[in-house]
Amino acid sequence: MTATAQRQQRVFRLAMPAVSEQVLNTLVGLMDVVLVGRLSVAAATALGYGSATALAATGLASEMFWTMTLLFMATGTGCTALTARAKGANDGALGNGALRQGLLLALIFGTVMGACAVAFAEPVMSVYGANAQVTQLGADFLRILGYAFVPTAISMVGMAALRGAGDTKTPLYIMIGVNIINVVICYFLIGGAFGLEPLGVVGAAIGAGTARTVGAVVVVVMLLRGRAGLILDRALWPDRDMIQRIVRVGLPFAGEQMVFQGALIIFLGMITQLGTAAYAAHNLVIRIESLSFLPGWGYGIAASALVGQGLGAKDPDEAQSATYEALRQAALIMGALGLIMVVWPAWLLGLFVHDMEVVAIGTVPLQIAGAFQIAMGANFVLSGALRGAGDTKWPLYTKIISTWGMRLPISFLMLRAGGGLNGVWLAMGVDFIVQSLLAYWRFRQGQWRSTVV
């Protein structure tokens, strides 16, 4: 077998479990959308709100939930870079040290953010400017998930460490279990199956929080037993040097996400002014798109691990070749999925909601989203490669330049011109195209080859 064929197989074997895991991770939220989007007339009457309101509330609360987990993701980014380097250099002490300190940071950040979610759910959700009922329901959703922030942090960091060490299958298996638990609980609680009282948005939060907690327990058990060269065999005592190394890599990622989420709050505030139906359509398009871009996300995870391992093994050329192979495979898959979104948008939307007004509003935005899937995938893969090398500052700069400098101003102008939700999605397309071009330029420069983590 040629070196190129071996590389193709290696990239595919590493990426596919990561893609599948991210699909399942997204399905935790997507199944909530499906079930709240299909509330029966009897359930809606009992709850006092219908599908559009429930979709808007769960969508906004989910956005805030992910915003509040950015410190967990930043810690995971640092752990991935360090465990990947350790894997490439065959340095078990480095990998396990990064794992322990990452989990310690996860406990600290999870406790703090969980307490904030529980105590300040209403004022936090009010930043989106939605109507009173949507805001209150979103606050109920966020408050319940607040109790699962510590487990969420632990599972995020633990699975990020495993991915860096080259094990993308264990996180996949864990997410399969998480999804089964979430679907079963939500089915019974959201619409009130088998005579149970319908809980609507609250039921969705209970299902997601319970499932993520069980997933975290399984992650810890796996790490205690040992997996992919990583084992949790010591207490989580602070190690200042290792914490600094994780923070040095992860902090720019946190800054990147803060910049992006700050822009997103303003962006969503613009959309909520279009009305509940328009926001429900936007949220539904986001959910569908979140499935389509997962191949890019998964291949970005693979590129991150492969680049880190290549640099740890002192072979930057192989790291570069693996990244371009990941880019080719991701573009092929995402191009096909984007084509489906362009050709059959109404059919896709109709799978998730019965409200024809929501379907009509979301049709063109979904077609626009399909048109920029390849650019989005390229950005995920190339930015993932840069993060795997430890160059986490550049993705931060691209968010400032593109999201703040282009998406927000173009969205504002489109709304002023009467472009509505279609104009907003055009602005998003421009944003992702610019981000992908900036990421490609940075990767081609090659400075990532000498990055120290």
Number of C-alpha atoms within 10 A of each C-alpha: 5 7 8 12 10 11 16 17 13 16 20 19 14 23 27 18 22 27 25 21 23 22 23 23 21 18 22 25 21 21 20 27 24 18 24 32 24 23 24 16 13 12 22 19 11 15 17 11 17 20 25 24 24 28 30 30 30 30 25 26 28 18 17 23 20 14 18 22 20 20 24 29 23 26 33 34 32 33 38 37 36 33 35 32 30 25 25 23 18 16 15 15 13 18 27 22 21 28 30 27 26 31 25 21 23 27 19 13 22 25 18 14 21 26 17 15 25 17 13 14 23 18 13 17 24 16 14 22 17 23 15 10 14 25 26 18 24 31 27 22 28 30 24 23 26 26 21 23 28 24 25 26 31 28 27 26 30 27 26 28 33 28 29 34 28 21 20 28 20 18 25 22 15 23 24 18 16 26 23 13 19 24 22 12 19 27 20 19 24 26 28 19 13 9 8 11 16 22 21 30 27 23 24 30 31 21 27 25 25 19 25 30 20 18 25 24 14 17 21 19 11 17 19 14 11 13 14 16 19 26 19 19 12 10 9 16 9 12 13 9 10 19 20 15 19 26 20 16 28 28 21 23 27 23 20 23 24 18 17 19 20 14 18 21 18 14 21 19 16 21 23 20 14 13 13 21 21 23 29 31 27 27 22 27 25 17 21 19 18 17 19 24 27 25 28 30 27 28 34 31 30 33 34 30 36 36 34 35 30 25 26 23 18 15 15 21 13 17 25 22 16 23 25 17 20 31 22 17 19 28 22 13 18 24 21 14 20 22 17 16 28 18 13 13 23 19 12 18 24 15 12 20 24 15 18 12 14 21 26 16 21 26 23 20 24 29 22 21 24 25 20 22 28 26 22 24 33 29 26 29 31 31 30 30 33 30 30 37 34 29 27 27 18 19 26 20 18 23 25 16 16 21 27 19 13 18 24 21 13 21 24 17 14 19 17 11 10 10 15 18 23 21 22 23 24 20 22 21 21 17 25 26 19 20 26 23 16 21 23 16 12 18 20 12 9 13 12 22 22 12 13 11 17
